[in-house]
Amino acid sequence: MIKANSKDTRYQTLFTNGKHSAISDTTRDKGGNESGFRPHDLLEAALASCINMTLRMYADQHGIPLSGVTTRVRLDRSNPEESVFEYEIEFLGSLAENDREHLLEIAEKCPVRQTLSKRIKFCTR
């Protein structure tokens, strides 16, 4: 569970899972100081990180010579009816073309993508 607490600086928020902490904020045009990640940055980071880790774990388990992955994610909210996560994946290492294609399929199985692909509900307690 993530806990978020207001800081003294306007809109700045400290969030923690009990082990790790970081700061979120908003942009100057919305009254923030840009002193931390915007909330939508964190959604993009969750997906980018999960894809990256999923690919590295899969490559390790299957002996694929993947030396690294760079994942870029952008959340497009320009259409009020849908949100679109656009992502790019760059593989590092001497990979055969079939390994690259297979890893792209594996990226679609990352747990955060699976979660975001489901119907979402919100419950206030």
Solvent accessible surface area in square Angstrom, and as a share of the most:
residue,aa,sasa,rsa
1,M,217,0.97
2,I,107,0.54
3,K,121,0.51
4,A,64,0.49
5,N,64,0.33
6,S,105,0.68
7,K,86,0.36
8,D,156,0.81
9,T,53,0.31
10,R,150,0.55
11,Y,113,0.43
12,Q,31,0.14
13,T,34,0.20
14,L,52,0.26
15,F,36,0.15
16,T,30,0.17
17,N,77,0.40
18,G,69,0.67
19,K,175,0.74
20,H,131,0.58
21,S,74,0.48
22,A,33,0.25
23,I,48,0.24
24,S,11,0.07
25,D,5,0.03
26,T,27,0.16
27,T,34,0.20
28,R,154,0.56
29,D,123,0.64
30,K,134,0.57
31,G,26,0.25
32,G,6,0.06
33,N,57,0.29
34,E,96,0.43
35,S,54,0.35
36,G,28,0.26
37,F,105,0.44
38,R,82,0.30
39,P,84,0.53
40,H,53,0.23
41,D,37,0.19
42,L,55,0.27
43,L,72,0.36
44,E,32,0.14
45,A,42,0.33
46,A,43,0.33
47,L,4,0.02
48,A,19,0.15
49,S,49,0.32
50,C,17,0.10
51,I,0,0.00
52,N,26,0.13
53,M,96,0.43
54,T,24,0.14
55,L,0,0.00
56,R,119,0.44
57,M,112,0.50
58,Y,43,0.16
59,A,2,0.02
60,D,117,0.61
61,Q,135,0.60
62,H,105,0.47
63,G,67,0.64
64,I,22,0.11
65,P,78,0.49
66,L,24,0.12
67,S,94,0.61
68,G,13,0.13
69,V,17,0.10
70,T,49,0.28
71,T,21,0.12
72,R,122,0.45
73,V,22,0.12
74,R,135,0.49
75,L,21,0.10
76,D,31,0.16
77,R,124,0.45
78,S,96,0.62
79,N,65,0.33
80,P,130,0.82
81,E,154,0.69
82,E,97,0.44
83,S,71,0.46
84,V,60,0.35
85,F,53,0.22
86,E,75,0.34
87,Y,67,0.25
88,E,106,0.48
89,I,31,0.16
90,E,75,0.34
91,F,19,0.08
92,L,79,0.39
93,G,36,0.34
94,S,100,0.65
95,L,20,0.10
96,A,55,0.43
97,E,112,0.50
98,N,104,0.53
99,D,33,0.17
100,R,72,0.26
101,E,93,0.42
102,H,73,0.33
103,L,0,0.00
104,L,85,0.42
105,E,99,0.44
106,I,16,0.08
107,A,0,0.00
108,E,84,0.38
109,K,127,0.54
110,C,0,0.00
111,P,87,0.55
112,V,41,0.24
113,R,75,0.28
114,Q,81,0.36
115,T,83,0.48
116,L,55,0.27
117,S,83,0.54
118,K,138,0.59
119,R,207,0.76
120,I,92,0.46
121,K,146,0.62
122,F,185,0.77
123,C,109,0.65
124,T,140,0.82
125,R,266,0.97
